[in-house]
Amino acid sequence: MSDYQALATQAQEKNREILIQALKDQGIVMATVDYSGAGDSGDTCDLAVQPPEVLDGLSAIKVKQHVVDVQYLGYGQRACSMRETELALDEAVRDFAMRWVDALYGGWENDDGACGTVTINVPDDAIHLEHTAYYTESTSYEHSL
């Protein structure tokens, strides 16, 4: 595993713990992030939480998150490091979800694209991803007489 992948995995594990606790502290039992894209662009489309009345207040709550920085040193060498940053809770949930999707399905937004939903079940301490990749099928035929 590369140094970047190892740090990214550590960051994702730390961020997962922080987010589950922050959502629990807000009385949230479920959070879902929907995403979709095609061509060469895609992003989160929707964040929903249960109970829904707490959604508007999530942007005022700050949580620490871990991110991995890459510094390119030239000649194919790079240095990776992890640092802490602070994000609004709603942004942190979206960011966490999309980092996971990108780690599993990098480039999902390209060509025919994809869509999916990341569901965080807070009481069960479980996170689930449903991902659908789109593709165009074709069959070619050629004949000569």
Secondary structure, 3 states (H helix, E strand, C coil): CCHHHHHHHHHHHHHHHHHHHHHHHCCCCEEEEEEEEEEEEEEEEEEEEECHHHHHHHHHCEEEEEEEEEEEEECCEEEEEEEEEEEEHHHHHHHHHHHHHHHHCCCCCEEEEEEEEEEEECCCCEEEEEEEECCCCCCCCCCCC
